[in-house]
Amino acid sequence: MNIRLLGGLSLGIVAGVLAGMIGIGGGLIIVPVLVYLFKLDQHTAQGTSLAVLLPPTGLLAFIEYYRAGHVHVGLAITIALGVLVGGYFGGFWAQMLSGPVLRKTFAVLMAAVAVRMYFEK
């Protein structure tokens, strides 16, 4: 097994566990690792993250939460429709930004969320 395949599998396992446990993975874990360790550009890292997370994490984690009664199905469907439309436009608009601008936007958003979460009661 080559190092890139092993690294990708390891990254997927870590991201899957975190996504299943606390709802993070793609943006917070996978994208930075793809950029800095796998040397992908920001656009390719974000696109790859979206491609790998949708089927495995979404479906399997959803089943476990649903079985436990922790899914508001109506709200989830509504949000999913919004994500479908928003994801299309977000992906489209991201292609108009340079890699450095997209990476900085991503970093500022992560920092803002982190600061807010840290200081909330």
FENJOHU-V584543 format. One record per backbone hydrogen bond with DSSP energy under -0.5 kcal/mol. CO is the residue of the C=O (numbers start at 1). NH is the residue of the N-H. E is the energy in kcal/mol with one decimal. If there is no record, write none. Layout:
CO|NH|E  CO|NH|E
//
This chain:
2|6|-2.5  3|7|-2.9  4|8|-2.5  5|9|-2.4  6|10|-2.5  7|11|-2.7  8|12|-2.4  9|13|-2.2  10|14|-2.4  11|15|-2.8  12|16|-2.5  13|17|-2.4  14|18|-2.5  15|19|-2.9  16|20|-2.6  17|21|-2.2  18|22|-2.9  18|24|-1.1  19|23|-1.4  25|29|-1.4  25|30|-3.1  26|31|-2.5  27|32|-0.5  29|33|-1.6  30|34|-2.8  31|35|-2.2  32|36|-2.9  33|37|-2.3  33|38|-1.7  34|40|-2.8  41|45|-2.6  42|46|-2.4  43|47|-2.5  44|48|-2.6  45|49|-2.3  46|50|-2.2  47|51|-2.1  48|52|-2.2  49|53|-1.8  50|54|-1.5  52|56|-0.5  53|57|-0.8  53|58|-1.5  54|58|-0.6  54|59|-0.5  55|59|-1.7  56|60|-1.6  57|61|-2.1  57|62|-0.5  58|62|-1.7  59|63|-2.1  60|64|-1.6  61|65|-2.4  62|66|-3.1  63|67|-2.6  64|68|-1.4  65|70|-2.9  66|69|-1.7  71|73|-1.1  72|76|-2.7  73|77|-2.6  74|78|-2.0  75|79|-2.7  76|80|-2.8  77|81|-2.2  78|82|-1.9  79|83|-3.0  80|84|-2.5  81|85|-2.1  82|86|-3.5  83|87|-3.3  84|88|-1.5  85|89|-2.1  86|90|-3.2  87|91|-2.5  88|92|-2.2  89|93|-3.1  90|94|-2.3  91|95|-1.1  92|95|-0.5  93|96|-1.5  94|97|-1.3  98|102|-2.5  99|103|-2.7  100|104|-2.3  101|105|-2.3  102|106|-2.4  103|107|-2.3  104|108|-2.5  105|109|-2.3  106|110|-2.3  107|111|-2.4  108|112|-2.6  109|113|-2.3  110|114|-2.4  111|115|-2.6  112|116|-2.3  113|117|-2.7  114|118|-2.4  115|119|-2.0  116|120|-1.0
//
